[in-house]
Amino acid sequence: MPKRILSVLIAAALSAGIFTGCSSPQYEIELYDGNYSEVQLVHKMVELLVEDRTDIEVTIKDQMSSVLMFRELTREDPSCDIMCSYDGSVLTTHLKQGPPDVPEGVTLFDYVSEQVYDKHGIIMLDPLGINNTYCIAVPESVAEEYSLETISDLVPVAGELTFGAEHEFFAAEGTAGTMKFGPFTEFYGLNFKETFPVDISLKYTAIENGNFQVTEVYTTDGLNRKANLKVLEDDRNFFPEYNGSLLVREELFEEMADVAPDLREILGLLSGTMDNEKMTDMTYAVDVEGRTVDEVAREFLVENGLLDA
């Protein structure tokens, strides 16, 4: 091939970005997969929404606990850009504070948003609409037998009932220690017949088998429905709110300004779209019916007009 023609071809290839050394910069957002379905669903929605509306590639990496995710989000050389978390978790686990630290007249969400930004440079977008807090539940048959509607209704009958939960809920140490079994029962004046620590993966099977009658669950867990549990009203408001939100590195919006100047608005489209019933339906679909996270997340976005069918 004549040298002149070869030179022209090489120049054309370079201008077209065929050679990797001269290719256009790749824009990527990194998340970790959650270790339970609610976080997995929200992270998948972020992926679908951002990739549909921008030229950013979203990568969801291996499963990671929320504690480690937050560490990766806030480290000097972060490997995580966005994560789904909860204002109650950020307060107790990441800021090492408790509900009494929230000033009177200030909402938990507003206080946590300000604190986590000041201390870590993390932006909490407006709440998603879910409040996945701790709650106390009993089988429907037990609720009917003892006429249970609220946690306070347990007080006169607790001596006849066994309380079971994962080992971590009985531990006094660790994060969110004020939300554990000891402070909870002391606050409500509950004295159960006995306690039954169990591996978290076996908790629902154990209560369905009658190993215990009262347990601690999360409000949006679809397994509550599968186990036919009745969630009792926290009538004295012991457990704080756990409002779901996207936590985002502040620098991310500047880093993506060229390719997606409206990235914050795009992520904000998820705010207020969910509630506990909708999320329970979705986690039930994944955890009980066996549908994929991708299928359920995509269906939700389509139903809410955020993604084309």
N, C-alpha and C positions, 0 to 999 in steps of 0.2 A: 504494500500500500504506500503511495507517495507520502512523503513526510508532511507536505502541506495539508493533505486531506486528513491525515492522522491528527495534526494539530487542531484543525477545525473541529473534529469529533470530540477531542479531549476538552476543548473549550466549551463546547455545547453541553457536554456531560457535567462539567463543573458548574455551569450556570444553572443547570436543571437540578443540581443538588444530588446527583447520583452517587458521588463519592461521599462516604460518611463524614469525612473530615470537614466538608463544607455544607452539610445538610442543615436545614432549618432547626432551631432549637426545639427540643421536645418539652412540652409543658405537662407536668404530671402532679397529681395530688395523691398522697398516700394515706391510707387508713389501715387499721387492723380489724380483723373480724372479731366480733364480740363472742363471749363464751356462753351466751344464751340468746334465744331467738329475737327478743325485742331489739337489742342493739344490732344484731345482724340485719334485721329488716330495715332499720333506719339507715344504716351504712349502705345497704344496697340501693335504697332510694336516692341517697346522695350520688352514688355512682351513676345510676340511670339518668337522673335529672341533669347532672353536670355534663355528662357525655352527650346528652341529647341537645343541650343548648349552647355548648361551647366546643372548642377544639382541644380541650384538656383531656388527657387520659387519666382515668381514676383507677388506682391499683388498691385492691383490698388484700392485705397480706394475712398471714396465719393468725389463728385465734390468740387473743391475749386478754388477760384480766384488765378491768378498768384501772386498777392501781398502776399496773405497768404501762398501760396506754397513756395515762396522764404523765407518767415519768418521761415517756418518749416524746410526748407533745411539748413538754416544757424544758427539755434538756438543751444544752448549748448548741448541739448538732442534732436537731430533731429528726426522727425517722417517722413521725406521724404528724399530719397536718390538721386533721379534723377528728373528733370523736363525739359520740352521743354519751351524755352523762346526765346527772340530775342535781338540782340545786342542793338537796339534802345531802347527797353523797359528796359534793364538792365542799360543803361546809364542814362535815364531820371527818371525812377521809383525807381530803387534800389540803384543807385549810386548818385542820386539827382544832376546830371550834365546835360549839354546840348551839342549840336554839337560844339559850339565855344570852349569847353574845350578840344576837340580832337586836339592834336598838328598837325601842318602842316606836311604833308608827311607821316602821320601814318593813317592807315585805321581805321574806326570806330570799326570794329570787333577786330582788334589787340589791340587797346587801351582798349576796354572794357574787353577783355580777361585778360589782364595784371592787370587791376584795380580790377576786381572782385576776382581774385585769391589772390592778395596782401591783400585785405581788408576782404575777407570772406573765403578764402581757397576753393573756388569753381573753378572747371575746366570746361571751355567751350570747348567742342569738336568741331572739324572742322564743318563749316556750312553744314546744310542739303541740301541747294541749293534753298530754298525759300526766297523771300524777301516780307514779308507780311506787307508792310508799309501802311500808310494812302494814300488814293487817292481820287480825286474828280470825281464824275460821274454824268451823265445826261442820261435820256432816249434817245434811239437812234433817236426817232422822233424829240426831241429837238436839238440834235446834228446836224441832217440834216437841220432843219429849220434855225439854226443860224450858220451853217458851223463851228462847234466846233471840234477842234482836240487837242488843248492844253488848259491849265488853263488860259494862257494869252489871248486866244480868247474870254474869258468871259468878259474881262474888258469893252469893248464898249457896251455890251448888258446886263450887270448884273442888271442895273436899271429896266429891264423888267422882271426879274426872281426872284423867291422866293427860298431861301436856307433853307433846312430842314435837321436836324440831331438829334441824341440823345441829351438829356439834358447835358450830361457830356462833349460833344464837345464844348458847349457854355460856360462852367464854366471856369473862369479865374484862380481859385485856383486848388490845387491838383497837382498830379504828371503830368509830361510832359506838364506843363502849356504853354510852348512856342509853343506847337504843336496845340493849340486850335484855335477857330474861329477868335478871335480878332487879334492875331499876323498874322494868315494866310491871312486874308483879307487886313490888313495893308501892309503886304509884297508885295502882288500882286496889291494893289490899287483897290480892288473890293468894290463896293457899291451896294448891292442887294436891290431889291424893299422892301423886308421884310424877316424876319427869322421865322422859324417854328420849335420850339423845340418839340420833340416827344419821347415817350418811345421807347427804342431801339428795343423792340420786335415788334413794329408797324411801324418801319421806312420803310421797303420795301413795305408794304401794302400801306402806305401813298403816296409814290412816284408813285407806280403803279396806284393809284387812282387820281393822279394829284394834290395832296395837295401842292406839291412844285416841282420844276424842277431841282434843283441842290442839291446834297448831298455828304456827306463824307462816304466812305466805305473802306474796306480793300481789297487789291489786289487779294487775293486768295479765297475770299468768293464766294461759288457757287451760292449764292442768287443773285449776280450781273447778272449772266447769266439768271436766272429765270425771273428777273425783266426787262430783255432786256436793260441793262444799258451799256453805252459807258464810259469807263474810260478815262479821259483826261490826256494827258501827263503833268507831273509836269516839265515844260520846264525850270523853274528857280530853280529847286531843293530845294524847301522849306522843304519838308518832308525828314527826315533822313532815311537811310536804316533800315530795321527791318529784318535782316538775322536770320533765325531760326537756333537754335543749341540746343544740349543737355547740360544742366548744371548738373554737377555731384559733389557730395561731395568728396573731395580729399581722405579722409580716406576710402571710400568705396572700392577702388581697393586693399588696404592692407587688409581690413576685409575679402574680398572674394578671397585672393591670393591662399589659399589652394584648393578651389573648382574650381576656374576659374581664373587662373593666366593671361589669355588672355582677361579678361573682357573688358578692354579698347579697344582692337582691335575689339572685337565683336560689341560693341556699335558704334564704328567708321565705321562699315560697312554701316550705314545709311547715313553717310556724303556724300554729293554730288549726292545722288540718286534722289533727287526731283528737280522740278522747279515749277514756279508759275502755269503753265498750268496743270501739273500733279496734283498738290494739289487742284486746282480749280475743276478738274474732280472728285477728291475724296470727297471734301466737297459737291459738287453738288449731288453726289451719296447718301450721307448720309442725307443731309438737304432737298433735293428736291425729290429724288426718294425713300427715306425711307429705304435704305439698312442699315444693321447694321454696326457699326464701326468695329467689329471683321471681318466681311466678306470682307469689303473694304480694311482693313489693310492687311489681309492675302493675298488677291489677289495681292496687290502691291508687297509684299515680294516675292511671287511666280514668278511674272512677271519679277522681277529684279534678280532672281537667288539666293535669300537669304533664301528661304524656299522651301522645297519639296512640291509638290502639294498633 
